[in-house]
């Protein structure tokens, strides 16, 4: 082979390698079903990142807990083995303690209030609370209001929770809330919950309507009590190892796409809630709408425990007094 031919082949190889190297891929793992509105928000994110970068950035999504639980995915981010994940703020509080404020029951007045807090200076500052633990928040996704669902008896008042084992996330705040209401909190990973309900390891759980429906927990639990005790957002998180590998331009694309995905996902959420409630009702689930006041009164003691914690106490005051009109 002539020298010119060899040079030509080497040039083609270098060009091909350069094209491969110019593509930045981020793996994003989470535990939700692919039909969940939060997953669809992440698909929109991946699409916008690809468009903004001209195809030079790609986000590969691994749904359904393929790469582990929420906590395990956060740990993978910390060591740089995974690029991004979606976790509940309740789980994130184990790495960024001030985020526990979002797990407090009845902390928000309504959906407009919660969106305003998350989009404003309070929420945006809290997104970065995990950086010292190699975790950087990018955006919030709407995860609706969490309510109780049970197997054998309906929950009409907090007194009905007495003696019941209720599945909660790995969140001290969530466990304290269930205790304050009279139940027995039992942390179990999301992927193991269906079996735990079937086998009687727990008597019930608490979550939003789309998650209750898409997880098929309604097949086991025939009572759904819409008391809406918490509105804990999901958080899109990138490991600082992955973040620091991105160029400033790539970081800007990702941040812009994350904000756009938040707006898009919120438009999907209300419809998903309505459809989920109709579907579980058609499957024989009894949906109850109790007076929320007794539930709110039962957790006042939980707020009192933070009187000594000046940071959380101030955050509570700032959130509840935040103007959103």
N, C-alpha and C positions, 0 to 999 in steps of 0.2 A: 504494500500500500504506500502510495506517495506521501511525502511530508504534508502536502497541501490537503490531501484527503484526511490525514490524521488530525491536522489542525482544525479542519471543518467539523469533524465528529466531536472533537473535544469542545469546540465552541457550542455545538448543540447541547452537549451534556451540561456545560456550565449554565447555559440559559435555562435548561429544564430544572436544574438544581435551584437556581435562583428563583424560578417561579414557585417551586415547592416551599422554599424558605420564606417567601414573601407572604404566605398564608399563615395567619395566626389562628390557632384553634384553642377554644376554651371548652372544657367539659363542665356541664351543669347538671347536677344530680338532685333529685327530690323524691318524695315518697307518695305523691298523689297520682290518681288515675289520669289517663291522657284526655279524658273528657271533662276534667275539672276546669273551671274557669281560670284558676290560677295557672294551670299548665298551659292553657291557651294564651294567657298573658305572656308566658315565657317563650312560646312559639313566635308570638308577635315580636318580642324582643330580639330573637335570633334573626328574624326576617329583616328588621330595621338595621341591625348591626351589619348584616351582609350588604344591604343597600347603601348605607352610609360609607362603608369601607370599599365599595366597588368590588366586593367579593374577596377582599384580602383578609377579612376576619370572619371566622365561623364559630358558632356556638352549637355544640353537640349536646342534646338533652337526653338524659337517662332518667326516665320516669319510674314510678311504681316501686321505689325503694331498691332498685337494682344494685346500687352501690352502698347500701346500708341505711341505717336510721338517720334521723336528723342530726343527732349528736355525733354519730360516727362520721357523717359527711362534713360537719364542722371541723372535726379533728383531722380529716383528710386535707381540708383547706389549710389548716395550720402548718402541716408538714409539706405542703406544696404538691401533694399527690392528686389533688382535684382543684379545678379552677374556681367553680362557682357552685352555690347551692341556694335553695329556698328553705327557710326554716320559720317556725312560729317565733314571735318575739318571746313567748314563754320559755322556749328552749334556749334562745339567745341570751336570756338573762343570766344563765350560768357562766357566761363569758363576759358579759357587759352588765353588771348588776343594776345599774340605773334603769335598764329596760324593763325591770319588774313592774314599773309604774303602769305599763300597758296591760298587765295581767290583773290589775286591781278591778274588782267587780264594780260595775256602774260608774266607772271613771269618766266616761263620755256622756254627754247629754243626749246626743243623737248622731246620725251618720254625718250630717253636715259639720258638726262639731269635730268629730274624729278626723275627718278628711282635712279640715283646716289646721288642726294641731299637727298632723303628720306632715303636711306640705309646708308648714311654717317653720320658724326658727327652732322651736322646741324639738319637733320631729327630726329635722335635718341634722341638728347637733347630736341627737341620740344615735343616728345612723353610724356615726364615727366613733362611738364609745368603745367598740371592740378592737380598735386598731392596735392597742397595746398587747392584744392577744392574737395578732396576725389576722384579724377579721375586719373587713371594711364593708359596711352596709351601703348599698347602691340605691335602693328604692323600697317602698312599701307596696304590698298587694293587699287588696281588700279580702279579708277572710270572714266577713260577716259577724253576726252575733252567735255566740255559743249558748246552747240550751241543753237541758237534760233529756236523755232517753234511757228507758229502763225495760227490763224483761217482764217482770211479774206483777208490778203494781204502778199506777200512775203517781207522779209527783205533783201535788197540788199546792203544798206549802213546804217550807224548810223542814217541818216536823216529819214529813214523809220520807226524808232522807236518812233518818235515824236508823243505824244498823246496816245501811246499804254500802256495799263496796263499789265505789265509783272510780272508773278509770280516769286518770289525769295525765297530762304531759309531765315530762321530767322538769317540773317547775315548783320550787318551794312556795311561791306565791299561790299557785293553783291549789297545792295541797292544803295550805292554810285556809283558803277560801272554802273548800269542801268541809274541812273540820269545823269552821265557824258556822256553817249551815247545818251541821249535825251528822254529816256522812263520814265514811271512812275512805280517804283518798288512796288510790292504788296506782302507782306509775307503771304503765305498760307501753311498749312501743306500738305505734300505729299499725304496723304490719302484723302484729301478733294479737290484735284486739278482737278480731272476729272469732277466732278460736277460743279466746279467753271468755268471751260472752257465751259461746255455745256450751263450754264446759263448766260454767258457773264460777269461774275464778273471780269474776266481777259481776255485779248485779246490773250495772248500767255504765253509761259514759256521758260525755257532754261534747257537743260540737255543733257546727253550723249545718243547715239543711243540705247543701250540695254534698258535703262530706258524709253525712249520715246516709244519703241516698247512694252515692257512687261506691261507697265501701260495702254496700249491701247489708249494713248492720240492721236495717229495718226488717230483714228476714228473721232476726232473733229478737229484736226489741220492738214491741208493739205499742209503746207509749212514748210520745214525744211532747215534752212540756216546753212551750215557748216562753221561757222566763227571761231569756236574753241577758244572762248575768255578766258576760264579758264580751268585749269587741277587740280581740287581740289580733293585731295585723300580722301578716306574713312579711318576712324581710328577705329581699334578694341580697345575697352576700357574696363577695369575692375575697379570696385569700390575698393577703398583702404580697405574698410571693408572686402570685399571678399578676396582681395589679402593677407591681413594680417592674415587671417584664414588658409591660405595654409602653408604647411611646405616648407622649402627651396627646398627640392627635387621636390615637386609639382610645385613650382614656376618655377623651371628650366624646367620641362616638358612642362609647358604651354608656356614659352618663346620660347623654341625650336620649338614647334608645330606651334606657331604663325608665326615664320620666314619661316618655311616650307610651311605654308598655303599661305603666300604672294607670294612665288615663283610659287606655283601651280596655284594660281588665276590669275597671270599675263599671264600665258600660255593660259588661257581660254579667256582672254579679247579680244584680236584681232579678234579671230574667231567670238565671240559674236557680236562685232561691225559690222563686214562684213555681218553676217546673219541678223542682225536687219535692216540695211540699205536696203538690198534686200527685206526684208519682207514689210517694210513700203512703199517702192517704188511700189511693186506689189499691195499694197492696195490703190494706187492712190495718194500717197504723192509726191509732187514736191520737189526734192532735189536740192538745189542751192549751188554753190561754189563761193562765192564772193571774191573780193580782201580783204585780211585781214588788209592791211595797214591802211585804213581809220578808222577801228574799234580800232586798236592799237593807232592811233594818237588821237582819241577822249578821251582816258582815261589817257593821259599824266598828266592832271591836278590832277587826283587821286593820282598819285605817288608824285606829288609836295606837297600834303597835309601832307606827312609823313616826310618832310624835318626837321621838328622840333622834331620829335620823334626819338631820337638817336638810340634806340634799334631796331625799325622796319627799320629805314633807313640803319643801319649796316647789318641787316638780308637780306635786298634787295640786297645790294652790294655783300654780301657773296654768296648768291644764284646765282646771275647772273654771278659772276666771278668764280663759282665752276668748277673745271676741271673734265670732265667726259669722256675723250678719253681713 
